[in-house]
Amino acid sequence: MQVIDVWAQHPTARFLAEPFFDSLKKWTRQDFAAVPVELTRQLMQAGGVDKALITAWYGPQGALISNEDVLSVVQQYPEQFSGLASADLRDPVAAVRELRHYVTEHGFKGLRIVQWLWELPCTHPLYYPLYAACVELDVPVCLQVGLTGPLRSSESGRPLHIERIALDFPELKIVCGHIGYPWHAEMIAFATKFPNVYIDTSAYKPKRYPAELVAYMQAHGKHKVMFGTNYPMLTPEACLSELDALQLNDETRALFLAGNAQRVFKL
């Protein structure tokens, strides 16, 4: 079966040096240093991932992974990687221009904003011009929901904020990464309520998926959940080796691993 990883990043030295990732290094028992592109490629291939959406990261401290960093990897290996743009929220006009440039000129597949970097919920006015641009460009916005692994506040990741933007932008495709735990029941409810709200499983191995999420995937939520790793925090092999524990039928498994991502991101 084809596999698409909807949340990964090829980390830069700037990204890896940020002190708020110290908690992740402790949890994963990995002291991240430099990660060559070739290693990222090898780990994706070894884990069975056919395509990874690699993301830029922008916060108040600037670009931790710039759109140009992402573009460089995508241009080297276009069959294996597609890009997700990010932008500086503090300059909405420039941010919209940046998003439009990378989507229309370089084929990026969506926008990623990591709310805890900004300590602003996704309902803040600075996000709204970018949402409107995503609707115009017909690309998803990818947000973080649930507990924040790094040592930053989780408040901005509460799924209740997703409801507000889904009401304000009914045409906006919203992909909510990291399941939403410990508020995953709310996240499932909003994915059920809104036709354009989706969940991705990045940052969690299958054995740690909440039972409610697995039941949702096995029933009416089979078109709403996508596979993600949050590489390099987790490798594809570590996640996919536990996939059988979910006991998904062939149709649901194919949708989860690739079909839903192909449809939503137009891959």
N, C-alpha and C positions, 0 to 999 in steps of 0.2 A: 504494500500500500504506500502511496505517496505520503510524505510527511512535510508539513510546513510549520516552522517555528515562528510565531507571530510576535514574540518579544525576545529579542537578543540584542546584544551590543558588542561590537568589536572595541574593546576598551583602549583608550589612550593613556599615556603616562599621567596626564592631568587628571583624568577620571580616577585612576587607581590610587593617586596620591591623596585624595580627599579624606580627611580624618573621619567623616561620618560613615565611611564604609568599614571602619575598624570592627564594628560588631558583626558584620557579615563575614569578615575574615576569620573571626573567632568561631562562628557557627559552622562555617564550611571547612574549617581547619586548613585553609589555603592562605598563604601569604602572597597575595597577588603582586607581581612586579610588572615586567613588560610582557605583553602577549603578542607574538608575531602573527601577522595575518595568516600565514601558512598553518600555524597551530589551530587557529579558529576554524579554518577550512577542514583540517584533518579531524578535529573533534566533531564537527557537524557530520562529516561523511561517516566516521566510525559509529556515530550514534544513529545513523539512518535518516538524517534530515536532508531532504532534497532541496529545500529553499528556506532561507532565514530572512526575516525582515529585521534589518539592523537599524538601530535608532540613534539619532543625535540627542544630546542632552544639553539644554541651556538653562541656566539659573541666574540669580543675581550676581554671582561671581564670574559670569561669562559662559563661554562654551567649554564644557567638560569634554564633549565629543562634538565637534562642529559638523555642520552639513557638508562641508568640504571633506572632512575626514571620512564621512560615510560614503560620499560620492567616489572617493578614491578607491575604496574597497569594492564598491558596486561595479565600477568601470573595469577593474581587474578581473572580476569573476561574476559577470552579469547573470549567468545561468544559476549561480548558487545563492546570490544575495540580491535583495531589493531594499531600497532605502525608505526610512521614515524621517521626515524633517522635524526640526524643532525650531524655536525662535525666542527672542527676548521679548517678554510680555510688556516691558516698560516702554517700548516704542511701537505701538500698535500698527502704525502705517508701514514702517519698515518691516515689521514682523509679517504682515500680510503679503508684502512684496516678496519677501524671502520665501515664504511658503509657496506662493504662486510660481516663482522662478524654478524651484526645485521639482515641483509637480509637473509643470508644463514643459520645461526645458530638459529635465533629466529623468523624468518618469518615476519620481518618488511616489509611494503608494498611500501616504497619509501623513498625519501630524501627530507627534508625541509630545505631551506636556506632563512632566512629573511634578504634581502639585506641591508635594512636601518640600521640594527645593525652594519654592517661592513662599511657602507657608501661607498660601492663599487658596481657598476653596475654588472649585471650578465654576462657581457662580459669580465670581468677582468680575466686574465690568471689563477688566483688561483682557479677559479671555474671549469676550463676545465677538470682536471683529474677526478673530481667527475662526471661530465657529461658522460665522457667515461665509467666510472664504472657503471653508471645507465643503459647505453645502453647494456653493457655486462651482467648485472644482470636482464635486462628487467623489470626495475621498473621506475616509473615517478620521475622527479624532480618537487618539488612544490615550487613556488616562489611567492613573493608579487608584485602586480602591482597597480599603482594608488597612490592616496593620502595616506600619512603616518599619521595615527591618532595620535600616540605619537609625542612628540615634537622633531622630527628629520627630516632631509631633505627628501623630496619626490623624488629627482632627480633619485635615483637608481631604483625607481619603474615605470619609464616611459616605456610604452609598446614597444616603438621603439627598446629598447635593446633586447626584446624577438625575434624580427625578425632576428637579427644577429646570436643568438645561434641556432635558428631553421634552418637557412641556413647552419651553421657549423656542426650541428648534426641532420640530417634529420630523423634518427631513434629514437631520444630522445623524449619521451613523456613529455610534459611540461604542468603542471597544474598551471594556473595563478590565484592566490587568490585575493579577494577583488575587483573584477569586472573591475578595471582599471580606475574608475572615478577619475578625470574629463576627462581622455583620453579614455573613454570607446569605442568611435567610432573606434579609432585606434586598441584597443584590439579586438573588434569584427572583424575588417578587417584582422588581423593577424590570428585569430582563423579560419577564412574562408579560408585564403590563404594556411595555413599549416595543413596537415592532422593530425599531432600529437600535435597540440596546443589546449588547452582547457581552459575554464574559470570556476572559482568557485565563488559563491555569498557570501562568508563569509564576516562578518562585516557589512552586510546590511540586513535590514528587507525587505520583498517583496514590500511594499509600497514605498520604496526608490529605487527600481531597476529602472534604466533609461529606458524610453520608447523604445529606440533602442534595448536594451538587451532583453526586453520582446518580441518585434517583431521578433528578431533573434531566440529566443527560440521557438516561435510559427511557425516558417517557417524552413529554411534550417539549422538552428543551433540547432535543437532539440537533436542532438547527441553530442553536444559540451559543454554543460553547466551543472554544478553539484551543488548540494546544500551544503552549509556550513554555520556555525554559527559564528565562531571565539569565541566560548565559552571559558572563562566565560564573555567576553564582552557582548555577547548576548546569551540568553538561547534558546534552541530549541523551547520551547512553544511560545516565543515572535515572532520567525520567522515563524513557521508553522501555527500559528493562522491567519496569513494574506495571506496564500497561495491562497485562492480562488480568491483574487483580481487580480491574474495574468490571470485568465480565460484560463488555459491550458487544452487541451483535455486529455483524459485518457492516451494515448500513451506518449505524451510529458511529462505529469506529472510523469509518472512512470520512464521515462528515467532520468528526472531531479533529482528526489528524490533518485534513487538507481541504475537504469540500467546503466547509463554512468559510474558511479563510480565502479560498479562491473566489467565492461569490462576493464577500464583503469588500475585499481589497482589489477585486478585479484582476486577479493574477492569471 
